[in-house]
Amino acid sequence: MPSSWKDGVKHAPAPAQESDPLAQLKAWVGFGMAEAANVEAANGRTVDAMGIMERCEARDAAAVRKVARRKILGLF
């Protein structure tokens, strides 16, 4: 996994206080869009990490099956 994943996905910065109500609304809408994008990035990492784990578990299970089938001195 990329080492940058250790830092996590940061939250979007809260919007600054605006004197104009329309500007304030636009700032909050921008904040919401940025926060939603961050959630999507975090969810994408979760899916990727789960895929990595599934492939590792399948590889390990195959290795265990391969070792379990070996016979000792061809007898057992």
C-alpha positions as CSV (number, residue, x, y, z in Angstrom):
1,M,0.0,0.0,0.0
2,P,1.2,3.5,-0.6
3,S,3.0,5.1,2.3
4,S,0.9,8.2,1.9
5,W,-2.1,6.3,3.1
6,K,-0.7,6.3,6.6
7,D,-1.5,10.1,6.7
8,G,-5.2,9.4,6.1
9,V,-7.6,11.6,4.1
10,K,-7.8,15.1,5.5
11,H,-11.0,17.0,6.0
12,A,-11.7,20.0,3.9
13,P,-11.0,23.3,5.6
14,A,-14.1,25.0,7.0
15,P,-15.1,28.1,5.0
16,A,-14.1,31.5,6.2
17,Q,-16.7,33.9,7.5
18,E,-18.0,36.1,4.8
19,S,-20.0,39.3,5.2
20,D,-22.0,38.8,2.0
21,P,-24.6,36.0,2.5
22,L,-24.3,34.8,-1.1
23,A,-20.5,34.5,-0.8
24,Q,-21.0,32.6,2.5
25,L,-23.4,30.2,0.8
26,K,-21.0,29.7,-2.0
27,A,-18.2,29.0,0.5
28,W,-20.3,26.4,2.3
29,V,-21.3,24.7,-1.0
30,G,-17.6,24.5,-1.9
31,F,-16.8,23.1,1.5
32,G,-19.5,20.4,1.1
33,M,-18.2,19.4,-2.4
34,A,-14.6,19.2,-1.1
35,E,-15.7,17.1,1.9
36,A,-17.7,14.8,-0.3
37,A,-14.6,14.3,-2.6
38,N,-12.5,13.4,0.5
39,V,-15.1,10.8,1.6
40,E,-14.9,9.3,-1.9
41,A,-11.1,9.2,-1.7
42,A,-11.3,7.5,1.7
43,N,-13.9,5.0,0.5
44,G,-11.7,4.2,-2.5
45,R,-8.8,3.4,-0.3
46,T,-11.0,1.1,1.7
47,V,-12.0,-0.8,-1.4
48,D,-8.4,-1.0,-2.6
49,A,-7.2,-2.2,0.8
50,M,-9.9,-4.9,1.0
51,G,-8.9,-6.1,-2.5
52,I,-5.2,-6.4,-1.4
53,M,-6.2,-8.3,1.7
54,E,-8.4,-10.7,-0.3
55,R,-5.6,-11.4,-2.8
56,C,-3.1,-12.0,0.1
57,E,-5.5,-14.4,1.9
58,A,-6.1,-16.3,-1.4
59,R,-2.3,-16.6,-1.9
60,D,-1.8,-17.8,1.7
61,A,-4.6,-20.3,1.4
62,A,-3.2,-21.7,-1.8
63,A,0.3,-22.0,-0.2
64,V,-1.3,-23.9,2.8
65,R,-3.1,-26.3,0.4
66,K,0.0,-26.9,-1.5
67,V,2.0,-27.8,1.6
68,A,-0.8,-29.9,3.0
69,R,-0.8,-32.2,-0.1
70,R,2.9,-33.1,0.2
71,K,3.6,-36.6,1.3
72,I,6.4,-37.4,3.7
73,L,8.8,-39.8,1.9
74,G,6.1,-40.6,-0.5
75,L,4.2,-42.6,2.1
76,F,1.9,-40.3,4.0
